[in-house]
Structure formats: structure tokens, C-alpha cells
Amino acid sequence: MVTVEEGFPQSSVGDFIANQVMRAAFDYLDAPILTIAGKDVPMPYAANLEKLALPNVDEVVQAVKTVCYK
């Protein structure tokens, strides 16, 4: 399972979902849950820096490959 969101990684919705799934369905998981979130920095105003602070496609693809053992 991979959760993706643009918010901060601490106390995020993705962390809450991962926590609930781990409690209810731990025995059914084949790999650890990964959460992809925005970087732990204040959100920049400049467009080029904002793109660096938010999750990107490469991070999501790498996380899915990691969970699928590819």
C-alpha cells in the first residue's frame, strides 16, 4: 500500500490511513506501507521551488516498485 498526498508528512491523512490499515490488516500486507508526502519545508511561493517541495511522479513510481518488489 502506498499513500500519496501533498501535505506535510507528520500527522498527515496518509499516516492515519496507514495506521488504520496496519492495525486492521497487518497479516494481509506483503510489504511495509509507504507514505509519499510533501517535503518537510515551508511551502515556497516560487513555482520552480514549489515543484520541488511537492511529491512527483518519479517518487510515486519508485515507491510502488519498492512495495511490489520490482
C-alpha positions, 0 to 999 in steps of 0.5 A: 500500500502506498499513500500519496498526498501533498501535505506535510508528512507528520500527522498527515491523512496518509499516516492515519490511513496507514495506521488504520490499515496496519492495525486492521490488516497487518497479516494481509500486507506483503510489504511495509506501507509507504507514505509519499508526502510533501517535503518537510519545508515551508511551502515556497511561493516560487513555482520552480521551488514549489515543484520541488517541495511537492511529491512527483511522479518519479517518487510515486513510481519508485515507491510502488516498485519498492512495495511490489518488489520490482 
